[in-house]
Amino acid sequence: SGVDWEGVIMSELISYIILQGQLNTVTSMYLGDDWQIEILPFISSSMIRNKMINLLAKYYGKEINNKIHTCNEADCFLCLLFGLSGHNKRLIIRDSNLSDKNKNFQKSKNFPWEFKLEGNHLIKRIPPKVLFDVEFVYRIFVHNKDEGIRDCKNFKYILEGLELIEEDYLGSGGSRGSGKICFSNMTLHKFRYLNTIDISVASGWTIEKKSEGSGEKLARTVCL
């Protein structure tokens, strides 16, 4: 790759992977009571981040008494991804705004909130078939002169986290049918030294080369 790895320090940031796509609401989504009708909804990065940590910790048996995960393992993928236990944060999640690809309404006009009466409480929800743009920025660090291999292998846990959210729910009211979502049109963009480094993807995912300059497409054998 032309990099002098002997001169690279242990925690040096060497590369970025940008994962972009859409989040599609399959059922209605309830974000809480704080939204004013005239304000366009967005999905906060903290909502996605906290859900990913929670589900990955449960799935891999890393959750203790429903508390936020912390540990002393040097290679714990959860700590590395999300910057827990004093590690450099690898994964940056952007807020997800409404996509220009929505066909059933215009972003500049009033958003078509869905209203539902639950008991004596009127709640408003994002309706099904609304698209939000998502972006995940994954930072690659050197570990013991490994050329970023450890972080490239851990990339698959991001995709597993997205799958777990699809199988679970996002927002509130999931046990009552709200919050089912699907990620689609996912593409990868690599920056700097990753041309010679293979990225590990989750089972059922493949990386397909797109046209020059447009990144690489992530495809799945099954999309929920």
Order of alpha helices (4+ residues) and beta strands (2+ residues): beta-alpha-alpha-beta-beta-beta-beta-alpha-alpha-beta-beta-beta
